[in-house]
């Protein structure tokens, strides 16, 4: 098939590369000319495992290319995926749909024949009719009125986005009751994925819009629940990681998502949780707002709990302390620092008078631009030189593989606080470190 992907940020560029991997001819569109040039050279403007390899291979073969021209995109294909960003509105919890509606409008005015617009952007429920209205109002006669709108939410996990696109748990397709061409084209587009056994869930627009937001809300609740249990474990002397393992064996609960520690961050989960809360409030679902608000509060409180634990290890004062932070990205296998718990803690410690050195395998350039007040060192061992306290705040495998015995001789004081619960406490203690972790001693 021929298809386009409108908006080539993290979601769009990944989707475009993966659709080319499925054998389609793909034209990606973005209004940022520098980004278009970089993508056409076979490189992404972000780090995501496997994406650069797909971009390089398929731009070289000619199966994948990128443009800044809506007219070119409109003429290229009948199926148009839209994956532009829907950030949080400034000072509010609600989504900002400005970029989405602008992209649909610019595509609409360039259409010369009917097509299918499949939206992947995360939105509040009730957005699809507005997209259909824009297409009707702005597309030329004979195109807009016959262009169908489908809702096809994404479920990408940063660090696993290629697998999540090519081998997803499910594909959700939302249509208005009277439409059929859109389903035909999307089933053709995803035929190889369906043949491999991935289920298709076909539903109405509103349900499809709700799937992504409610899935992220449930995950946020699950993470916040185990972190609330971590506080109980610390108070009682229990081990939250053993507790999570025991709970995870219950088939009604499951272990995935029960990762105690510093909590979630990134550009999606916090934003989607708050956007869902905002829309639920508009719809009068006050109990939902209260439930999700408590999950958000628990998540944010983990960062302050880490600061309190650092104070304890530094005998009550942070002024003049040398603190090393392992981790800047909000999670491993990405360079994304949006709402990063690690950087939030690092900044707070700096505000309280500590000298903070940060290291991370992929995200230091992004962190330097946003937080120049912190010190950055590429090598994690060098970063720990002379430190009064080492904080493990992003669970990169590289950090777990460092020998604590050799590191002990280089640190100023052998004190470590594990904010992610993935370091081996026995190994570090045997090497002479004083070891603390959120949710266990």
N, C-alpha and C positions, 0 to 999 in steps of 0.2 A: 504494500500500500504506500501511498504518499500521504504524509501528515505533517502538521506543523505543531510547534510548541511555543506558545506566546509567554514570554517571561523566562529568562534563562539564568536565574539565580540558582540557589542550591537545589530546589525541587525541579525546576525546569530543565537545567542542564543535565541533571542525572536522568530525568525521564527521557529526554531527547537521545542521550547516549544509549540508554537501554532499549529504546524502541528501534534504534539502528541495529543493535545487537540481535533483535528479533527478526531482522531482515527487511525492515521498512526503509523507505527513502524519507529522510527527515530534514525539515528546515526549521531551525530554531530562530526565534526573533527576540531581540532585546534592544531597547532604545539607547543603551550605553555602548557607544562605538568602540571604546577601548575593550570592553568585555567581549564584544563580538569578534574583534581582532584576536584576542587571546584564545577564545574558544575555537576559532578557525585554525589556529596554530596547533590545536590538539591538546590544550591545557585548560584546566578549570581555574577560576579565580578563588577557589577554596580548596581545602584538603578533604577528600573523602576517598577512602580505600577503594581502588578499582576504577574510579571514574576517569582519571587521566589516561589509563590504558585503553578504555573504550573510546574516548574522544580521539586519541591519537590514531587508533586503528581505523575508525570509521570516517574521520575527516580525510585521512590519506586515501581511502578507497573511493571517496566521493559520495558515499551513502548518506553522510551527515555534513551539513554546513549551516552557517549562521548568517543572519542579516539584521539590519535595522529598519527594513522597509516593510510596512504593513501591506502595501499594494502587492509586493512580491509574494508575501505569505498568503494573501487572499487568493492569488492566482495559482499557487502551487498545489493546493490540495482541497479536498472537501471535508476533511476531518481536522479540526483545530483544537488542540488541548490548551487550556489556559492555566498557568501556574504562577501568576504574579503574587507578590507578597501582600499579606493582609495584616499589617502590624497593629499594635495597640494604639488607640488614639492617645495623644498627649494628655496626660492628666486624668485619663479615664480607664476603665476596664474594657470598654467596648472595642470591637474591631474597627479599624479605619479601612473602608472599602474603596477609597478614592482611586487607588492604582488599578484595582480590578475593574471598576466601572469605566475608567478611562481606556484601559486596554480593549475591553469589549467594544466600546464606542469607536475606537480607531480601526479595529478590525471590521466592524459593521460597515463603515462608510466605504471601505475598499472592496467589499464583496460584490461580485458580478453574477454569482449564481448561488443557488441554495447550498447549504452545507450543514455540518454538525459542529456545534461548539460544546466541548466536554470540559467542564470546569473542575480543576483539581485543587484550587486554592481553598484553604480553610475559612469558613464563613459562618455567621450566625444563621440559624434556621429562618427561612423566609426570604433568602437572597435570590434564589433561582428565578422567581417571577420577575424580579427587577432586571435581571440579565436578559430574559426573553423580551421584556418591554423595550430595552435599549436596542436590541437587534431589530425589532419591528419598527422602531422610530427612526433609526439612523441608517439602516441598510437600504440600498436602492430598491425600487419596486421589483417584485419578483424574486428577491433574494432574502430580505429580512423576514417577510411573512412566512417563508417556507424553510427558513433555517431553524433547525431543531436544537434544543438545549438539553444536554445530559449532565448529570452530576456524578463525578467519578473521583471520590476523595482519595487522598494519598495516606499511607500509613508508614512512612519512612522513619527508621531509627538511624540517627547520625552514627556513622561508623559501620553501618550495615545496609546502606541505602541501595546498593546495587542488587544484593540478594533479595531485599524486600520488594524491589521492583520486578525482578525476573522470576522470583520464586515466592510470591506473597502468600500469606495465610488465606486471603480471600480477596476478591475484586468486587467492589460495590458499584452498581450501576443504577442511577436514579433517573426516571423519565416521567413526564406527564402521561396520563392514561392513554391518550389518543395517539401517541407517537410510536413509530416503529423503525424508521430508517436509521435513527441514531443507534438503536440496539444492534441492528444488523452490522453497521460499520464498526462499532466497538467490539462486538464478538469476533469480527474478522481481525481486528487489530490485535486482540489478545488471544488469538486462536491457539498459539503454541503453549501459552501459559495454561489455558483451560485443558488442553490435551494432556498436560503433565499432571492434571488432577486438582488444580486449584478451583475451589467452588466459586460460582458467580452468584451474588446476591442481588436480585433485581427488585427494585422497590420504587416508591414515589420520590419526588424531589425532596420533600421535607425530611423523610426518614434518612435518605442518603446524606443530606446536610448534617444531620444530628449524629451520624455514626462516628465521624472523626472526633468531634467535640466531646461526645459522651465517652468514647474509648479513652481519651486523654484524661478526662475527669475521673474515670474509674481508676486509672493507673495512679493518678495523683493521690486519690484516697488511699490506695493500697500502700504507696510509699510513705505517706504521712501516718498511716496507722502503725506501721512497723517502727517508725521513728518516735511515735508517741509511746510505744512499748519500750523503746530504748531508754526513755527517761525513767520508766518504772523499773527497768533492769538495773540502771545505775543506782537507783535509790534502794534497791533490795539486794544487790550483790549478784543478780542473775546475769546470764550471758545472752544478749539479744541475737547473736548469730546462731547459737544453738536453738534458741526459741524459733527463729525464722525457719531453720531447717525442719524442726518438728512440725510447725504449722504447714510448711510446704508439702509435706507428705499427705496432707488431707486433700483428696481430689476435688473437693468443693472450693478449695482456696488456691493451691498451687504455689510453687516456689518463685516463679518468675514475677518480678516486680517487688518482691519482699527483700529489697536490698537496703538494710539499715545504714545510716551514716549521715553525711552532711546534707542530704536532700537533693531534690531535682533543680535543674536550671535549664539554660538553653533558650533558643528563640521560639520554641513551639509549646512545650508543656505548660509553663507558667502563663504565657499569653492565652493559650486556648482555654485553660481553666478559668481565667478571669473573663475572657470573652463569653464563655458559656454562662458564667455567673451573671454578667451584664444582660444577656439575652433572656435568661430565666427570670431576672428581675422585671424586665419589660413585659414578660408574659404573665407576671403575677405568681410565679412559682417560688414563693418566699422560703419555703423549707429547703428547697434545693440550693438556694443562694446561701442559706445559713450553713448547710452541710459542707458545701465546697469552700466557703469562706474559712471555716475552721481548718480544713485541709491545707489551705494556702498559709494560714497563720502558723500551723505546726511546722510546715516546711521552712518558712522563713526563720522560725525560732531556733532551728538547728545551727544556723550560722552564729547567732549570739551565744548559743551554748558552747560552741567551739571556742569563741573568744574567751568565755568564762573559764574554760578548761585550760587555755593557754595562760591566763592570769594565775591560776592555781599552780601550774608548773613553774611559773616565773616568780613565785612567792609574792604575788599581789601587785607587782608593778611591772609595766612594760617599757617604761622610759629607759632608753639606752640599750635595750636588749637586742641581740642579733638573732633574727628569726628567719629560717629558711623554709620556703613553701615549695613543696613538690607538686606542681600542677597549676595550670592557668585555664585550660579549656574546661568547659562545664562537664565533660565526660571524655574518656579516652577515644582514640581513633577519629578525632576531629580537631580542627583548629578554631572551632566556634567558641567565642568567649562571652556570648550574650547571656546576661543574668547568671554568670558563673559563680557558684558558691565559693570556689577556691579564691577567686579574685575579690569577692565581697569580703571574705575574712581577711585577706592580705591587706586590703585598703583600710579596713577598720583597725587592724593592728598598727598600721602606719600612723593613722590619726591619733592613736593612743601613745605614740612616742617611740615605737619600736623601729629599728632599721630592718626592712623586709626585703629579702632576696628571693626572687621567683625563678623557677625553671620549669620548662615544659618541652616535650619533643617537637611539637608542631605549631603552637599558638603564640610564641613569644613576640613575633612581629606585630600581630594584632593587639596583644596586651600592651606593648610599648606605646603604640599610637594612642590608646585610650587612657592608659594610666602611667604617664611618664614619671610620676613621683616615686614609683617603685624601682628597685634594682633588678636587673635581669641577667642571668648567667645561663649559657647553653648547657653546660655539663652538670648533672645533678650532684655528682661527688664534689666537684669544685664549689658548687653553690653552698654546700654544707660546711665548708671550711670555716672553722672558728665559731660556728653557730651555738647559741645558748639553747636553742630548741628547734627541732625539725618537725614540720607538719606535712603529713601525707594527705593531700586534699583532692587529687585526681588519680584514679586507679589505673594509670598506665602500666602495662606489663614490664616496661623497662625499669620502673622504680622497684617493683617487687623482686626483680632479679639482682639487685645490688647487694653485695655482701655487707651485712651490718658490722662484722668484725673489723674489716678494713676501714670502714667508714668511721668507726668509733675513735680511732686515733686522730682523725682529722677534725672532728667536731669539737667545739669548745666545751660543751657539756653533753653527755650522752643521754639526752632526753628526746623522746619521740612521741607524738600524738597522731594516731591513725584515724583520720576522719572518714575513711571509706571502708575500714574493716577488712581489707584484703592483704595486709601484711601478716606474717606469721608471728604471733606474740612470743611463742616459746623460742623461736630462732633469734629474735632480737634481744630477748632477756638473757639468753645464754651468751650472747655477745657482749653483755655488760650494759645494755641500755635500760633506762627506766621507761617503761612502755605504758601508754594509756590509749584507750580507744573509746569512741562514743558508744555507749550501751553495754560496756563491759570493762572489767578491771584487768 
